[in-house]
Amino acid sequence: MRYRPIAVLGLGALIWGAMLLASTIPTPPLVEALFIPEGLFLACLALLSPWIALASVNALLGWVVLIFAPDPPAHVVPALRGLRLDAPTPEGRTAIAVCLRNEEMAPILAALGPLLDGLPASHFSLWFLSDTQDPAFRAAEDAAIAAFRPEEAARIHLRRRADNAGFKAGNVMEFLEAEGAAYDYLLCLDADSEMTPAAVRKLAFALDAAPRIAILQQLIVGRPVAAAFPRLFQFGMRAGMRAWATGQGWWQGPKGPYWGHNALIRIAPFREHGKLETLPDGATILSHDQVEAIRLHGAGWEVWCLPEEAGSLEGNPPALPEFMARDLRWAAGNMQYLALLRRPGLSAMARFQLLQAILMFLCAPFWVLAFMLAALLAALGRFDEMSAAHLAAIMALFWVTQHSPKLAGYAQVLMQGSQAARYGGRGVFARGALLEILFTTILSPISCLNKSRFLLALPFGARMGWGAQNRAARDVGWADAGRLLWFHTLAGALAFGFLAVTAPWAIWFALPWAGGLLLAIPFCVLTASPAFARFLTARGLAATPEEVEAMAG
């Protein structure tokens, strides 16, 4: 297994080189090659290409495993091979911890009821870890928890802190230090998490069988939802994450990621190695999960990603405004890893994982800059020696490689009739995939510009709070969408206007980017529209297997 990362790097380097070679602009004289806008443009592509190439390698490896391995999850995680799941109970005792902060309790409790029904009280207890400060929410929490399964009061507990020092990571660690000694494992759930008893039992049996595993992180997919934005987003994310996580899990092995929830944690090593200090500037680490994972790697413990969807779900932002806000919260947290990269003693894999998390967001301004430079070069005639077919091929190459995990996931389902049947058949699945690709084509430039503006302002004091989130479906009015997205719309209009005056032929090539920005406001309104949601659900478009199964039942 230790040679797998080397093979992946080699294959990724070949794809990176091919992408750069294909996108080189013909410039014979040396002075032409040193032309500053052109050099910056090629530098942007050179910086973006390695991470796109890595996504392609993960997608290819994941697709091969998904298509040809009899049991793909067990092929990736050795602890699952020969695992006995028929014992009455796991050996270890598990605390199920649900982290709360000003949340509506009804949907949380609705998801927890079936989970408790399928898990024995002797080995599974439920803890609500509350950071709620608002008096009204606190009163509602108390009333809801008191009324929730009073006959099982002995296994249901509420723990509330006086302050939320350290945010979620601090809340969990305080619980482990105070009450964790009574348990072997911790199942950490977010307020929008949902897991089945079978999925949780499988994680527990795996930790019983493999005593060096500190975290077993299951793949997380979106809960069935009618609202158009999360419905389309999670349809594509599910396909992409399945292929990507399978491929990366195959070569990362026991040095995998932790995503903060829907994972089973061995308490003793986590309590010893997972406590986080503040950053050099005194700030709290926000995106704590990956830091906790690499701390465990460094201490010799294993962290595995289980690329299996069954029984592990979460909610997604209900509309574009919430999605954009979540992106900025995550960006603020991941950018803190820049300070951690400089710390001595990190392994190569640890530095890679931190860098990968940083580039999830730091690539955004490079995409924006690359588009701006491409428009400038088109206006200056620098693409005149390249045919339209050549330019289209370069764009197609970057698009396919960038979206290769999703495309691999779609290909897998279409090739495997049993998988397609879970989505309602190949025809409806293919229509959903095409609609999701259109959705992503419009969303991508909006998201990139949103993240870029925030990252540019971050060194100057821009901040995102980590407060309560709206998780309920809602529509978005034209005025609200306009206030949120006027800058994006203006940027798209300026791009089209600039090209219309300087290089009209390039307008067609600018459509995927500038077109998405120009459509930002109607896109936001449409994807939050209840009528559009009814249109999609009535036709089964972008339905998840869980939705199809529920409808059939």
SULRARA-V88893 format. One record per backbone hydrogen bond with DSSP energy under -1.0 kcal/mol. CO is the residue of the C=O (numbers start at 1). NH is the residue of the N-H. If there is no record, write none. Layout:
co	nh
CO	NH
CO	NH
This chain:
co	nh
1	4
3	7
4	8
5	9
6	10
7	11
8	12
9	13
10	14
11	15
12	16
13	17
14	18
15	19
16	20
17	21
18	22
19	23
29	33
30	34
32	35
35	39
36	40
37	41
38	42
39	43
40	44
41	45
42	46
43	47
44	48
45	49
48	52
49	53
50	54
51	55
52	56
53	57
54	58
55	59
56	60
57	61
58	62
59	63
60	64
61	65
62	66
63	67
64	68
65	69
71	75
72	76
73	77
77	80
78	81
80	83
93	184
93	185
94	125
95	187
96	127
97	189
98	129
100	131
105	109
106	110
107	111
108	112
109	113
112	116
113	117
114	118
116	119
120	123
120	124
123	94
125	96
126	157
127	98
128	159
129	100
130	161
134	138
135	139
136	140
137	141
138	142
139	143
140	144
141	145
142	146
143	147
149	152
150	153
152	155
155	126
157	128
159	130
164	167
166	170
167	171
168	172
169	173
170	174
171	175
172	176
173	177
174	178
175	179
175	180
179	182
180	183
184	267
185	95
186	265
187	97
188	262
189	99
190	193
194	313
196	200
197	201
198	202
199	203
200	204
201	205
202	206
203	207
204	208
205	209
206	210
210	213
212	302
214	266
215	304
216	264
217	306
221	314
227	231
228	232
229	233
230	234
231	235
232	236
233	237
234	238
235	239
236	240
237	241
238	242
239	243
240	244
241	245
242	246
243	247
244	248
245	249
246	250
247	251
248	252
249	253
252	255
254	303
262	218
263	188
264	216
265	186
266	270
267	271
268	272
269	273
270	274
279	282
283	279
286	288
288	292
289	293
290	294
291	295
292	296
293	297
294	298
295	299
296	301
297	300
302	214
302	215
303	256
304	217
306	219
306	308
309	312
311	196
312	221
313	194
314	223
319	323
320	324
321	325
322	326
323	327
324	328
325	329
326	330
327	331
328	332
329	333
330	334
331	335
334	337
335	338
336	339
337	341
340	343
347	351
348	352
349	353
350	354
351	355
352	356
353	357
354	358
355	359
356	360
358	361
358	362
359	363
361	364
363	367
364	368
365	369
366	370
367	371
368	372
369	373
370	374
371	375
372	376
373	377
374	378
375	379
376	380
377	382
378	381
381	384
383	386
387	391
388	392
389	393
390	394
391	395
392	396
393	397
394	398
395	399
396	400
397	401
398	402
399	403
403	407
404	408
405	409
406	410
407	411
408	412
409	413
410	414
411	415
412	416
416	420
417	421
420	423
420	425
421	424
425	429
426	430
427	431
428	432
429	433
430	434
431	435
432	436
433	437
434	438
435	439
436	440
437	441
438	442
439	443
440	444
443	447
444	448
445	449
446	450
447	451
448	452
449	453
450	454
451	455
452	456
453	457
454	458
457	460
457	462
458	461
477	481
478	482
479	483
480	484
481	485
482	486
485	489
486	490
487	491
488	492
489	493
490	494
491	495
492	496
493	497
494	498
495	499
496	500
497	501
498	502
499	503
503	506
504	507
506	510
510	514
511	515
513	517
514	518
515	519
517	520
519	523
520	524
521	525
522	526
523	527
526	529
527	229
529	533
530	534
531	535
532	536
533	537
534	538
536	541
540	543
544	548
545	549
546	550
547	551
548	552
549	553
